Amino acid sequence: MAWMKILSLIASVMMLFFLWPAYKHYSRNSPKAQKGDWAAVIGVFGAVLALILLMIASVR
């Protein structure tokens, strides 16, 4: 099992090495936040929270 941990560590490092240029590109060229963005995020989180509470209430 130790060799699987070593191989997974090597694969993780290789993935980070190959994805680093894409991360740099998208972090520099990402769209900036605008006026209504936080309200949209809070609305989505609220909907997910309501769904979770509904599922918990339906199990009881």
N, C-alpha and C positions, 0 to 999 in steps of 0.2 A: 504493500500500500504506500510505502514511502516514495516509490518512484512515480506514482500517480500524482502525489502532491508536488513533487519537483517538476513534473511535466506541466501541471496546471499553472505553476508559478512562471515557468518559462513562457507558456502560451499567453498568460496575462501580461507579462512584460512586453512580449512581441506585439500584442494587440495595442497596448498603450503607445509603443514606439511608432506603429504605423498609423494610429489615429491622431497623433499629436499635431501634424500639419493641418488636418481638417478642423481640429478644435481651434487652432490659432486663427484660421481663416474665418470660421463662423463666429468666433468671439469678436473679431474686428469688424465684420460686415453684417452683424445682426441688426434687425430693425430696433429702433429705440422705442421705449414705452410712450404711449400717448395718453390722452386724458381719460378715456373710459376703460382702460385695460384692467385696472385693479378692481373695478366694479364687476367686470366679467369674471375675473378669477374668484372673487368672493362668492359670486352667484353659483359658479360650478361647484366650489367646495361646499356651499350650503346645500345644493341639490344632492351631492354625494352623502353628506351627513344625514339629510332627511331620509334618503334611501336606506342607509344603515340602521337608523333608528326605527324605521318602518319594519325592516326585516327582524330586528331584535324584538319589537313589539308583537310581531306575528308569531314568533316562536313561543312566547310566554303564554 
